[in-house]
């Protein structure tokens, strides 16, 4: 009789536990300013989430991704809906322009974990993770190689807006060129846009007209600059995501963002009940930045 009672208790226990275990899925919602295949900023975080899913399995990790949402007000609507739903373990705002929205929503929804970048500011809130990339590191590597490769001693940089990891990359690249080839001139143009492909194309054409035989740049608008490089036989150095396939024979080296390195740590913290309060930086040392060289 005791054995039957014990067996009944065990069956009842597992009947109560198993459904909750089956539903134990970590869910993420993320908003990004451009397309998931932009070969730059938005693709880098999408690839990171895909890498996490591949590692954890689709049964344990799922995410919703809203791309092409550059306008802050549009992103704010999605972020608020996700936070209010209570359906997500982590809500990500991938874009430095979204900082004020995250600060407001995190205070309003203290039980929801938020992450945003690229920045290191958690606003002093215990439910906000901040993340950025030490993109000057890979920028320096690219710059050193570019300084050694240039034959005209003129190199062109097409930058978006002089902020965040974009500025860090450009500064690192310029420093790298100076270290390997002090005689080279690096012409830097910020077009004041992350997405204006025609303007990036125009800036790259100006660099070529001024004698540049090497080009580099950052953000999703660089596809225009890459096309100019291909047309004029200039070599291309990239960052954020690999643009090797698009650049073809012009491709030289790329700094790749591996956001999964810090995303995995965030997930671990959240699963232990720590919703934020920490800043992360991708570096070459921690594997968050990886250099890829064209074959």
ZIMO-V659358 format. One record per backbone hydrogen bond with DSSP energy under -0.5 kcal/mol. NH is the residue of the N-H (numbers start at 1). CO is the residue of the C=O. Records with the same first field share a line. If there is no record, write none. Layout:
NH=CO, CO
This chain:
5=1
6=2
7=3
8=4
9=5
10=6
11=7
12=8
13=9
14=10
15=11
16=12
17=13
18=14
19=15
20=16
21=17
22=18
23=19
24=21
25=23
26=60
27=25
28=62
29=90
30=64
31=92
32=66
33=94
38=35
44=40
45=41
46=42
47=43
48=44
49=45
50=46
51=47
52=48
53=49
54=50
55=51
56=52
57=53
60=57
61=57
62=26
64=28
66=30
67=65
68=34
69=32
70=33, 68
75=71
76=72
77=73
78=74
79=75
80=76
81=77
82=78
83=79
84=80
85=81
86=82, 83
87=82
89=27
90=27
91=113
92=29
93=115
94=31, 92
95=93, 117
98=95
99=96
102=98
103=99
104=100
105=101
106=102
107=103
108=104
109=105
112=109
114=127
115=91
116=129
117=93
118=131
119=131
122=120
125=122
128=125
129=114
130=278
131=116
132=280
134=282
135=133
137=134
138=134
139=135
140=136
141=137
142=138
143=139
144=140
145=141
146=142
147=143
148=144
149=145
150=146
155=185
156=214
157=187
158=216
159=157, 189
163=161
166=163
167=163
168=164
169=165
170=166
171=167
172=168
173=169
174=170
175=171
176=172
177=173
178=174
179=175
180=176
181=177
184=181
185=153
187=155, 185
188=186
189=157
191=159, 189
192=160
197=195
200=196
201=197
202=198
203=199
204=200
205=201
206=202
207=203
208=204
209=205
210=206
211=208
212=207
213=154
214=154
215=235
216=156
217=237
218=158
221=194
222=219
223=220
224=221
225=221
226=222
227=223
228=224
229=225
230=226
231=227
232=228
233=229, 230
234=229
235=213
236=250
237=215
238=253
240=255
241=39, 239
247=243
248=244
250=247
251=248
252=236
253=236
254=292
255=238
256=254, 290
257=240
258=288
259=257
261=258
262=259
263=259
264=260
265=261
266=262
267=263
268=264
269=265
270=266
271=267
272=268, 269
273=270
274=269
275=273
277=128
280=130
282=132
287=284
288=283
289=283
290=256
292=254
294=252
